[in-house]
Amino acid sequence: MKLNPPSKAASALSLCMVLLLGTAIFAQQASVSDSSNDSVTAKRVCAMVSRFHISGKPINDEISAKLMKRFIKQLDPQKLYFYKSDIEQFEAEKDQLDDKLAVGDVSFAYNAFDLYLQRLQERMDYAQQLVDVDHDFTVDESIIVDAKDLDFAKDQNEMNERWRKRVKYDLLNLILDDTELAKAREQLHKRYRNNLRTMAQTEKPEKLEMYLSALTHCFDPHSSYMSPQTLEDFRISMELSLDGIGAALRSEEGYTVVAEIVPGGAADADGRLKAGDKIVGVAQEDGEFVDVVEMKLSKVVRYIRGKRGTVVQLRVKKEKNNAMEVYKLTRKKIELSTSEVKGKIIDTGERLPGKTGRIGVISIPSFYRDFRGAQRGDENFKSTARDVRQVLYDFRDQGGVDSVVIDLRFNGGGALSEAIEVSGLFVDEGPVVQVKQMDGERKIHSDVEPGAVYTGPLVVVCNRLSASASEIFAGVIKDYKRGIIIGDTTTHGKGTVQNVMPVSNQMFSFLKGQDLGALKLTINQFYRVNGDSTQNRGVRSDIVLPSLIDNMDLGESFLDDAMEFDKTEIAPHESLGMVSPKILDYLKQASTKRVVADKDFKETQDEINKYLKKKNQKTISLVEAERRKELSNDKEEKKKEDEKKDEAADKDIFKKDHYNDEILNITVDYMNVLKNMNTVQR
């Protein structure tokens, strides 16, 4: 689904925009950007931000100063590399970056990055020396935890002292993890070498992306510039498919290691490539092998990915016996099923003593949509709403359920059209979300499909990382009094809408093969039907359960330059009467009694208290005895956590643990309350 562009001036772009919430995709895939186009890209990005961003702010000296600070913080967040004199040198240009960008001058980005690499080289050389020094772990000294409490080092002596403590801290952590001193030193040498190697391989498009995204982040946290490669990654996240061999990879000590074989992929069908194998060389069809040892992982991935039906050769060092083998694999379409909607029916009698009921749980990891497939008219294009509808039909075909739980934890959002369509599966026709544009115009988007697929008791589970499209859905359920929200105090608080627009020299020049990437830009703000924005405040849970994540600084309100909360008019909508203050009071009281008496929730509260204590710590001791005492408690907690994970019978969806069991308890209580209400009404 598309929304109107922010103004008439933007109408020409509407053909090539796709409206997104949280994640994004642009339908045109083109060739890799040429670095000679950096100047053109910068000018176009500046023009588009000034013209289309919902704030209407100009790129001026204020933005210029913010940009400089943001980019430097991005390079050196812990203040471990740049000197104070370096910062003063940068600040000489703080009021000029806007003027330079307007004419396509991005030299500041490349000069700052070059100096960063120089400082990184100096620090890594010094750190390598410090690794082999005999450190005294009985000396009463500490390291500052938060860089906010530090200024940049004024000279080499101060920087050396900072790094002496940093290396001592890294070494002490390894020793306390039962690593022998010699092995710990070896690991640190490799770690520092890899740090330098990885950053030195940063390519020009990546630097440009960092810089232009730092610019857009001065307007709001969700606007960003995407290089062609990043754009491709967004496409994959939305379509839940890619063309490749079907192997998840990780970087480990300079090697590209197979972390997992994706079921149904080319590697899975071939059967020879195994998790743990190291890929040391890649060749196309019958071409020459490229040595990928110590190559940046993102670059290795680009060599391995390719057009469906083409052949890629892998030179592999086997984990089993270190033997070298060469595999030829034909790339195929890989369905990323781990990220799609899943559902299952839980018989509560098997998990909750004395409680009976069939609860259908639906996990929605994101609101994905294959826009390109939809545009082509593909009959089975990937869509969250389609998948949720099918799960609901499956529940019906399996004998029905007494209640449904929608799990939106960690769901960062997705396509607006999917949030609207999924909402329509649970409510009848009516407004779902309101969108306010740059010119102040308000548009109401409604579910237009008569009836609902499921009308029974509904519970929605959220946490601090449920964002954007998730918040639209949760807001609809809350405002229509359709069901109850359980989870953290509130959701993430992302109430803005992004469009993805091609960055091109002239309008539609990308169609001629030129690709300058894309701009994901905040052009709208959305509001619940009750008139509240979800921006900053999110959607508050009706019943809050204790969780560690609820105490972390997560959410829009913690982000720099986030837009403020505001309100608009109410969109007339009906109340379905499935929630009331009386019902919520009863459910809260019953839940609180169980939570207070539950030993696992008591442990959760202990974890929260320990976390809050650590969170407020300004320094960490470098005395071995003190650190060992602290870490021994952490190890014990981690051991318990690992044991719980191993014991969990259901690892794919809604695993058995105290938190999920309490959600089921509340759901059964809610289901019974509604059943009793209906009985009385009859």
C-alpha positions in Angstrom: 0.0 0.0 0.0 1.2 3.5 -0.8 0.3 6.8 1.0 0.1 10.2 -0.5 3.5 12.0 -0.7 4.1 14.8 1.7 3.2 17.6 -0.7 2.3 18.2 -4.3 6.0 18.8 -5.0 6.6 15.2 -4.1 4.0 13.7 -6.4 6.5 12.9 -9.1 8.4 10.7 -6.7 5.3 8.7 -5.6 5.7 6.2 -8.4 9.0 4.9 -7.0 8.3 5.2 -3.3 7.3 2.4 -0.9 5.9 3.4 2.4 7.6 1.7 5.4 7.5 1.5 9.1 10.7 0.2 10.7 12.2 -1.5 7.7 12.3 -0.6 4.0 12.5 -1.7 0.4 12.8 0.1 -2.9 11.6 -1.9 -5.9 14.5 -1.1 -8.2 17.8 -3.0 -7.9 20.6 -1.5 -10.0 24.4 -1.7 -10.4 27.0 -0.9 -7.7 27.4 2.8 -7.2 30.5 4.4 -8.6 32.5 6.4 -6.1 32.9 9.2 -8.6 29.2 9.9 -8.0 29.8 10.8 -4.3 29.4 14.5 -5.0 26.2 14.0 -6.9 24.8 11.7 -4.2 25.6 14.3 -1.5 23.9 17.1 -3.3 20.8 15.0 -4.1 20.5 13.8 -0.5 20.7 17.3 0.8 18.1 18.6 -1.6 15.7 15.7 -0.8 16.1 16.1 3.0 15.4 19.8 2.8 12.4 19.2 0.5 10.7 16.2 1.9 11.5 15.7 5.6 8.5 16.1 7.8 10.2 18.7 10.1 10.7 21.1 7.3 14.1 22.1 8.8 16.8 23.5 6.6 20.4 22.1 6.5 22.1 25.1 8.2 24.9 25.8 10.6 23.1 24.2 13.5 22.7 20.9 11.6 26.4 21.3 10.4 27.6 21.4 14.1 25.4 18.4 15.0 26.7 16.5 12.0 30.3 17.0 13.0 29.7 15.7 16.5 27.6 12.8 15.3 30.2 11.6 12.8 33.1 11.8 15.2 31.0 10.0 17.9 30.3 7.3 15.3 34.0 6.8 14.7 35.2 7.1 18.3 32.3 6.6 20.7 34.6 5.6 23.6 37.1 8.4 23.1 40.0 6.0 22.7 41.5 7.2 19.4 41.2 10.9 18.7 43.1 13.6 20.6 41.6 16.8 21.8 43.7 18.6 19.2 42.1 16.4 16.5 38.7 17.5 17.7 39.7 21.1 17.7 40.9 20.6 14.1 37.5 19.1 13.2 35.6 21.9 15.0 37.2 24.5 12.7 34.8 23.2 10.0 31.7 22.7 12.2 29.9 25.7 10.6 31.0 24.8 7.0 29.8 21.3 6.5 26.4 22.3 5.4 27.8 24.6 2.7 30.2 22.0 1.6 27.5 19.3 1.3 25.3 21.7 -0.7 28.0 21.7 -3.4 28.7 18.0 -3.1 31.9 18.3 -1.0 32.2 15.3 1.3 36.0 15.6 1.9 35.4 16.0 5.7 34.1 12.4 5.9 37.1 10.9 4.1 39.7 13.1 5.9 38.2 12.3 9.3 38.1 8.6 8.5 41.7 8.6 7.3 42.8 10.3 10.5 40.7 7.8 12.5 42.5 4.9 10.7 45.9 6.5 11.5 45.0 6.9 15.2 43.6 3.3 15.2 46.9 2.0 13.8 48.8 3.9 16.5 46.6 2.6 19.2 46.7 -1.0 18.0 50.5 -0.9 17.7 50.7 0.3 21.3 48.1 -2.2 22.5 50.0 -5.1 21.0 53.0 -4.0 23.2 50.9 -3.7 26.3 49.5 -7.2 25.9 52.8 -8.8 26.7 53.5 -6.5 29.7 53.3 -8.0 33.2 50.2 -6.3 34.7 49.7 -6.1 38.4 46.1 -7.0 39.2 46.4 -6.2 42.9 46.9 -2.5 42.4 43.8 -0.5 43.5 42.8 1.2 40.2 39.7 1.3 38.0 38.6 2.1 34.5 35.8 4.6 33.7 32.8 2.9 32.2 30.9 5.7 30.4 32.6 7.8 27.8 30.3 10.7 28.7 32.4 11.1 31.8 35.6 11.4 29.7 37.0 14.2 27.6 39.3 13.4 24.6 42.9 12.7 25.7 45.0 15.9 25.6 48.3 14.2 24.7 50.0 10.9 24.1 50.8 10.3 27.8 47.1 10.5 28.7 46.1 8.3 25.8 48.7 5.7 26.7 47.4 5.6 30.2 43.9 5.2 28.9 45.0 2.3 26.8 47.1 0.7 29.5 43.9 0.4 31.6 41.9 -0.8 28.5 44.3 -3.6 27.7 44.6 -4.6 31.4 40.8 -4.7 31.6 40.5 -6.9 28.4 43.3 -9.2 29.7 41.7 -9.5 33.2 38.3 -10.4 31.7 39.9 -13.3 29.8 41.9 -14.5 32.8 38.7 -14.4 34.9 37.0 -16.5 32.2 39.5 -19.3 33.1 41.8 -18.5 30.1 45.4 -19.2 30.7 47.6 -16.1 30.5 49.5 -17.2 27.4 46.2 -18.0 25.6 44.6 -14.8 26.8 47.5 -12.8 25.3 47.3 -14.7 22.0 43.5 -13.9 21.8 44.1 -10.3 22.5 46.8 -10.0 19.9 44.3 -11.5 17.3 41.5 -9.3 18.5 43.5 -6.1 18.0 44.8 -7.2 14.7 41.3 -8.0 13.5 40.0 -4.6 14.7 42.5 -2.8 12.5 42.1 -5.2 9.6 38.3 -4.8 9.6 38.2 -1.0 9.7 41.0 -0.7 7.1 38.8 -2.6 4.7 36.0 -0.1 5.0 35.1 0.9 1.4 34.3 4.3 0.1 30.5 3.7 -0.3 30.4 2.6 3.4 32.1 5.8 4.5 29.7 7.9 2.4 26.8 6.0 3.9 28.1 6.7 7.5 28.5 10.4 6.8 25.2 11.0 5.0 23.3 8.9 7.6 24.9 11.0 10.3 23.4 14.0 8.5 19.9 12.5 8.2 20.1 11.4 11.9 20.4 15.1 12.8 16.7 15.3 11.7 15.4 12.2 13.4 16.8 8.7 14.3 15.1 6.8 11.5 16.1 8.8 8.4 19.2 7.4 6.7 21.1 7.1 3.5 21.4 3.6 2.1 24.2 2.5 -0.2 23.1 0.0 -2.9 24.4 -2.9 -0.8 22.4 -1.8 2.3 19.4 -1.4 0.0 19.8 -5.0 -1.0 19.9 -6.1 2.6 16.6 -4.2 3.2 15.0 -6.0 0.3 16.0 -9.3 1.8 14.5 -8.4 5.2 11.2 -7.4 3.6 10.8 -10.2 1.1 12.2 -12.9 3.4 14.1 -14.4 0.5 17.5 -14.1 -1.2 19.4 -15.7 -4.0 22.5 -17.6 -2.7 23.8 -20.8 -1.3 21.8 -20.9 2.0 24.4 -20.6 4.7 24.6 -18.2 7.6 28.2 -16.9 8.0 30.2 -15.3 10.8 33.7 -13.8 11.0 36.1 -15.5 13.4 39.8 -14.6 13.7 40.1 -13.6 10.1 38.2 -16.6 8.7 34.7 -16.7 7.2 33.1 -19.5 9.2 29.8 -21.3 8.4 27.6 -20.7 11.4 24.5 -22.5 10.1 23.1 -24.3 7.0 19.7 -22.8 6.0 17.2 -25.6 5.5 16.0 -25.9 1.8 19.0 -24.0 0.4 21.6 -25.1 -2.1 24.2 -26.0 0.6 21.5 -28.0 2.4 20.6 -29.9 -0.8 24.2 -30.6 -1.6 25.0 -31.8 1.9 28.8 -31.3 1.9 29.2 -27.9 3.5 28.9 -28.1 7.3 28.6 -25.7 10.2 32.1 -24.9 11.4 33.7 -25.2 8.0 35.9 -22.2 6.9 35.5 -20.6 3.5 38.9 -19.5 2.3 38.3 -18.8 -1.3 35.4 -17.9 -3.7 35.2 -18.2 -7.5 32.4 -17.5 -10.0 31.5 -20.4 -12.3 34.9 -21.4 -13.9 36.6 -18.2 -12.9 39.7 -17.6 -10.7 39.5 -18.0 -7.0 39.6 -14.9 -4.8 41.4 -15.4 -1.4 38.9 -14.3 1.3 41.0 -15.0 4.4 41.0 -11.8 6.5 38.5 -10.3 4.1 35.6 -8.3 5.6 32.6 -10.5 6.0 30.2 -8.2 4.1 32.5 -8.3 1.1 32.8 -12.2 1.3 29.0 -12.3 1.3 28.8 -10.2 -1.9 31.1 -12.7 -3.6 28.9 -15.6 -2.6 25.5 -14.1 -3.3 24.5 -14.0 -6.9 21.8 -14.5 -9.5 19.6 -17.6 -9.1 20.8 -20.5 -11.2 24.4 -19.3 -11.5 27.3 -21.3 -10.1 29.6 -20.3 -7.3 32.8 -22.2 -6.2 33.9 -22.4 -2.6 37.3 -23.4 -1.4 36.6 -24.9 2.0 38.8 -25.8 5.0 36.9 -28.6 6.7 36.4 -28.3 10.5 36.6 -32.0 10.9 40.2 -32.7 9.6 41.4 -29.3 8.1 41.3 -30.9 4.7 40.9 -28.5 1.7 38.0 -29.2 -0.6 36.3 -27.3 -3.5 32.5 -27.3 -3.8 30.5 -26.1 -6.8 27.0 -24.9 -5.7 24.2 -23.6 -7.9 22.6 -20.6 -6.3 18.9 -20.8 -5.6 16.1 -18.8 -4.0 16.4 -19.1 -0.2 13.2 -18.6 1.9 14.1 -17.1 5.3 11.5 -19.1 7.2 12.9 -18.3 10.6 11.7 -14.7 10.2 8.1 -15.5 9.1 4.9 -15.8 11.0 4.5 -19.0 13.0 1.6 -20.4 15.0 0.8 -23.3 17.3 -1.9 -24.4 19.6 -1.0 -24.8 23.3 -3.1 -27.0 25.5 -2.8 -25.1 28.8 -3.6 -28.3 30.8 -0.2 -29.6 29.9 1.6 -26.4 31.1 -0.6 -24.9 33.8 -1.9 -27.2 36.6 -5.6 -26.8 37.0 -6.1 -24.5 33.9 -7.9 -25.7 30.8 -8.1 -24.2 27.4 -6.7 -24.2 23.9 -4.7 -21.1 23.2 -3.4 -20.3 19.7 -0.1 -18.5 19.8 1.0 -16.5 16.7 4.5 -15.1 16.6 5.0 -12.1 14.2 8.7 -11.3 14.0 8.1 -8.4 11.5 5.5 -6.9 9.2 7.1 -8.1 6.0 5.8 -7.7 2.5 7.3 -8.7 -0.9 6.5 -5.4 -2.7 8.1 -6.5 -5.9 6.2 -9.8 -5.9 2.9 -7.9 -5.3 3.7 -5.5 -8.1 4.4 -8.4 -10.5 1.1 -10.0 -9.5 2.7 -13.1 -8.0 -0.1 -15.2 -6.6 1.9 -16.3 -3.5 4.0 -13.2 -2.7 5.2 -13.1 1.0 2.9 -11.1 3.2 2.5 -11.0 7.0 -1.3 -10.6 6.8 -1.6 -13.6 4.4 0.4 -15.7 6.8 -1.5 -14.6 9.9 -4.8 -15.3 8.1 -3.5 -18.8 7.2 -2.5 -19.6 10.8 -5.9 -18.5 12.0 -7.5 -20.9 9.4 -5.2 -23.6 10.6 -6.4 -23.1 14.2 -9.9 -23.4 13.0 -9.2 -26.6 11.0 -7.5 -28.1 14.1 -10.7 -27.9 16.1 -10.5 -24.2 17.1 -9.0 -22.3 20.0 -10.5 -20.6 23.1 -8.2 -17.6 22.8 -5.4 -16.1 20.6 -2.1 -14.6 21.8 -0.2 -12.4 19.3 3.5 -12.2 20.2 5.1 -8.9 18.9 8.2 -9.0 21.2 11.3 -7.7 19.3 9.1 -6.9 16.3 10.7 -3.7 14.9 8.0 -2.9 12.4 7.7 -3.2 8.6 5.1 -2.2 6.0 2.2 0.0 6.9 -0.2 -1.9 4.6 0.5 -5.1 6.6 -0.2 -3.5 9.9 -3.6 -2.3 8.5 -4.4 -5.7 7.0 -3.4 -7.7 10.1 -5.5 -5.4 12.2 -8.5 -6.1 9.9 -8.2 -9.8 10.7 -9.3 -9.0 14.3 -11.6 -6.0 14.0 -14.5 -5.2 11.6 -14.4 -2.3 9.1 -13.1 1.0 10.6 -10.2 3.3 11.0 -6.8 1.8 11.9 -4.3 4.6 11.8 -4.1 8.3 11.0 -1.2 9.8 9.1 -0.2 13.5 9.3 1.9 14.8 6.5 4.5 17.6 6.2 1.8 20.1 5.2 -0.4 19.2 8.2 -2.9 17.3 6.2 -4.4 14.3 8.1 -5.4 11.1 6.3 -7.3 8.2 7.9 -6.4 4.6 6.7 -9.1 2.1 7.4 -9.7 -1.6 7.3 -12.1 -1.9 4.4 -12.7 -5.7 4.5 -16.1 -6.6 6.1 -16.0 -8.9 9.1 -13.1 -10.3 11.1 -11.4 -13.7 10.7 -11.2 -14.1 14.5 -13.5 -12.5 17.1 -12.7 -14.4 20.3 -10.5 -13.3 23.3 -7.3 -11.7 22.2 -4.0 -11.0 24.0 -1.1 -9.0 22.5 2.4 -9.3 24.0 4.9 -6.5 23.5 8.2 -5.3 24.9 10.4 -2.2 24.6 11.6 -3.3 21.2 8.1 -3.7 19.7 8.1 -0.7 17.3 6.3 1.1 14.6 3.9 -1.2 12.8 3.7 -3.3 15.9 2.6 -0.2 17.8 -0.1 0.5 15.2 -1.5 -3.0 15.7 -1.3 -2.8 19.5 -2.9 0.6 19.5 -5.9 -0.6 17.4 -6.5 -3.5 19.8 -6.3 -1.2 22.7 -8.4 1.7 21.3 -11.2 -0.6 20.0 -11.2 -2.4 23.4 -10.7 -5.6 21.4 -8.2 -7.3 23.7 -5.5 -6.7 26.3 -1.8 -5.7 26.0 0.7 -7.6 28.2 4.4 -7.0 28.5 6.9 -4.2 29.3 5.6 -0.8 30.6 5.4 0.5 27.1 6.5 -0.2 23.5 9.4 1.4 21.7 7.7 4.7 20.8 8.4 5.0 17.1 5.5 6.9 15.6 7.0 8.0 12.3 6.7 6.8 8.7 9.5 6.5 6.2 9.5 6.5 2.4 12.4 5.0 0.5 13.4 7.1 -2.5 16.0 6.5 -5.1 18.9 9.0 -5.0 19.5 10.0 -8.6 21.2 12.7 -10.6 18.0 13.5 -12.5 14.5 12.2 -12.0 14.3 8.5 -12.9 17.9 8.3 -14.1 18.2 5.1 -12.1 16.2 3.5 -14.8 19.2 3.9 -17.1 21.3 1.8 -14.8 22.8 4.5 -12.6 22.4 3.7 -8.9 23.3 6.2 -6.2 21.6 4.3 -3.4 18.4 5.4 -1.7 17.2 7.7 1.0 15.0 6.4 3.8 13.3 9.6 4.9 10.7 10.4 7.6 7.9 12.1 5.7 4.8 11.4 7.9 3.9 10.9 11.5 1.2 8.4 12.4 -1.4 8.5 15.2 -3.7 6.0 16.9 -7.5 6.3 16.2 -7.8 7.8 19.7 -5.7 10.8 18.5 -2.5 9.9 20.4 0.8 9.6 18.6 2.8 6.6 19.6 5.9 8.8 19.2 8.2 8.7 22.2 5.5 7.3 24.6 4.6 4.1 22.7 1.5 2.0 23.6 1.3 1.2 27.3 0.6 -2.3 28.5 -2.6 -3.1 30.4 -0.7 -5.6 32.5 3.1 -5.2 33.1 5.3 -8.2 33.9 8.8 -7.8 35.4 11.5 -8.0 32.7 15.1 -7.0 32.4 14.6 -5.3 29.1 12.0 -3.0 30.6 14.7 -1.4 32.7 17.1 -0.7 29.9 17.5 2.6 28.1 15.6 1.3 25.1 13.0 3.3 23.1 12.5 6.4 21.2 12.7 8.6 24.2 16.3 7.6 24.7 17.4 8.5 21.2 19.0 11.8 20.2 16.9 14.2 18.0 13.8 12.0 18.3 10.6 13.8 17.4 8.2 14.8 20.2 4.9 13.3 21.2 1.8 15.1 20.1 -1.9 14.5 19.4 -4.4 14.9 16.6 -8.2 14.6 16.3 -10.0 11.3 17.3 -11.0 9.1 14.4 -14.6 7.9 15.2 -14.4 4.2 16.0 -16.5 1.8 18.0 -15.8 0.1 21.3 -16.0 -3.7 21.1 -16.5 -3.9 24.9 -14.0 -6.7 25.4 -12.0 -4.8 27.9 -13.1 -2.7 30.9 -11.4 -1.2 34.0 -13.2 -3.9 36.1 -11.8 -6.7 33.9 -8.3 -5.2 34.0 -8.4 -4.8 37.8 -9.3 -8.4 38.3 -6.6 -9.7 35.8 -3.9 -7.5 37.4 -4.7 -8.6 40.9 -4.7 -12.3 40.0 -1.4 -11.9 38.0 0.3 -9.9 40.8 -0.5 -12.7 43.3 1.1 -15.3 41.1 4.1 -13.1 40.2 4.9 -12.3 43.8 4.7 -16.0 44.8 6.8 -17.2 41.8 10.4 -18.0 42.5 11.5 -17.4 38.9 10.0 -13.9 38.9 11.8 -13.3 42.2 15.0 -14.2 40.4 14.0 -11.9 37.6 13.6 -9.1 40.1 17.1 -9.9 41.6 18.5 -9.7 38.0 16.9 -6.3 37.5 18.3 -5.0 40.8 21.8 -6.2 39.9 21.5 -4.7 36.4 20.4 -1.3 37.8 23.3 -1.3 40.2 25.7 -2.0 37.4 24.0 0.5 35.2 24.7 3.3 37.7 28.3 2.2 38.1 30.7 4.9 37.0 33.9 2.7 37.2 35.0 -0.9 37.1 37.7 -2.2 39.4 40.9 -3.6 37.9 41.7 -5.5 41.1 41.5 -9.2 40.3 40.0 -10.3 43.6 37.2 -7.8 43.4 36.4 -8.5 39.8 36.5 -12.3 40.4 33.8 -11.8 43.1 31.6 -9.8 40.8 32.0 -12.1 37.9 31.5 -15.3 39.9 27.9 -14.1 40.6 27.4 -13.3 36.9 28.7 -16.8 35.9 26.3 -18.5 38.2 23.4 -16.5 36.8 24.5 -17.3 33.2 24.8 -21.0 34.1 21.2 -21.0 35.4 20.0 -19.2 32.3 21.8 -21.7 30.0 20.2 -24.6 32.0 16.8 -23.0 31.5 17.3 -22.7 27.8 18.4 -26.4 27.6 15.3 -27.5 29.6 12.9 -25.5 27.4 10.8 -28.1 25.5 9.6 -25.5 22.9 12.4 -23.6 21.4 10.8 -22.3 18.2 7.8 -20.5 19.5 6.6 -19.5 22.9 9.0 -21.6 24.8 8.1 -22.8 28.3 9.3 -20.4 30.9 7.8 -18.5 33.8 7.2 -15.4 31.8 5.3 -17.1 29.0 3.4 -19.3 31.5 2.2 -16.2 33.2 1.0 -14.8 29.9 -1.0 -18.1 29.4 -2.3 -17.8 33.0 -3.6 -14.2 32.3 -5.0 -15.4 29.0 -7.0 -18.2 30.6 -8.3 -15.8 33.3 -9.3 -13.3 30.6 -11.0 -16.0 28.5 -13.0 -17.2 31.5 -14.0 -13.6 32.5 -15.4 -13.0 29.0 -17.1 -16.4 29.0 -18.8 -15.6 32.3 -19.8 -12.1 31.1 -21.5 -13.7 28.0 -23.2 -16.3 30.2 -24.7 -13.5 32.4 -25.7 -11.4 29.5 -27.6 -14.4 28.0 
